[in-house]
Amino acid sequence: MPQERDPHLPLTEINPAVPHPARIYDYWLGGKDNFESDRMAAEQVIAAVPEVRETARENRAFLGRAVRHIVAGGVTQFLDIGTGIPTQGNTHEVAQAADPAARIVYVDNDPMVMAHARALMSSTDEGATTFIQADLREPDSILTHPRLLDTIDLDRPIAILLVAIMMFVKDSEQPYDLVKRIADAAAPGSYLVVSHVSSDLLTPEAMERTLGVYNRASATMTMRTREEIIRLFDGFELVEPGVEKVHGWRPEGPIPDRPTAVYAGVGRKR
Ligand SMILES: C[S@@+](CC[C@H](N)C(=O)[O-])C[C@H]1O[C@@H](n2cnc3c(N)ncnc32)[C@H](O)[C@@H]1O
């Protein structure tokens, strides 16, 4: 009989030969934590979707605006699933700049992401950061993890960050049920933050070429329509302006008139 896997143990190994979404994204953001296979895949997506580097930067900027909005709303506990390789404006930096007592649980299923995150993302003395290598598709392994329970209090509102990760969950993996399971564990007044690549924002050709690159990577990509992305917020009230193009969500300056492949939004649990 196959042995049951300990849900608190790491899931994946680093394989430099197979492009990985975290390292492809790191390349677009100008990072150095990527391998030849990642750079080739990233360049292939740039050839299909020339605005992708700008969109990656805009996605990070959205993350920062959403985190500041949430801290201003009085919530200082963050569950950031799909952390990504550390770069500028990481969740704990933005949150703790606004409130040094902010507490952050970072979750990612990639061992390289977690190794860099543990080394580079240290907390203020007043707040806390912790790191869990786990998979979003096994939400209970996250929600019952001792480090999560030691760091954030699920009886008080939290912010669930699913920023640029849901497109790595296939329809057959029940994305709506996964979000609901995590949302059900969060107290009323909690926030949900989502950004997602959308089939509504790409030409069929750009979409097909991008999906082809990810089909050869360690995680396939599923694009969703704006309506399907809005459905992820079931049980949450969308904060104004709702699900918008990523650079158009509460911009701090004039909204640039340029293409993007990503929709983003923030909701508050009723
Ligand atoms: C494109 S990056 C986004 C990073 C960051 N959230 C941001 O928006 O800047 C996606 C991250 O999600 C992680 N990821 C993908 N699928 C995952 C899963 N099923 N469980 C946990 N992490 C996952 C990847 O390893 C990667 O670090």
The ligand as a Gaussian input file, in Angstrom:
#p B3LYP/6-31G(d) Opt

LIG

0 1
 C        3.848000      34.381000     -10.898000
 S        4.405000      34.047000      -9.266000
 C        3.552000      35.297000      -8.322000
 C        4.360000      35.827000      -7.139000
 C        3.678000      36.916000      -6.330000
 N        2.433000      36.455000      -5.754000
 C        3.415000      38.130000      -7.183000
 O        2.286000      38.260000      -7.696000
 O        4.308000      38.948000      -7.401000
 C        3.435000      32.602000      -8.839000
 C        3.931000      31.903000      -7.592000
 O        2.978000      30.903000      -7.206000
 C        3.664000      29.719000      -6.859000
 N        2.718000      28.606000      -7.063000
 C        2.193000      28.171000      -8.232000
 N        1.328000      27.162000      -8.027000
 C        1.301000      26.962000      -6.683000
 C        0.598000      26.061000      -5.847000
 N       -0.256000      25.165000      -6.351000
 N        0.794000      26.120000      -4.510000
 C        1.665000      27.029000      -3.987000
 N        2.366000      27.908000      -4.734000
 C        2.199000      27.873000      -6.061000
 C        4.871000      29.686000      -7.751000
 O        5.909000      28.867000      -7.224000
 C        5.251000      31.150000      -7.790000
 O        6.158000      31.474000      -6.771000

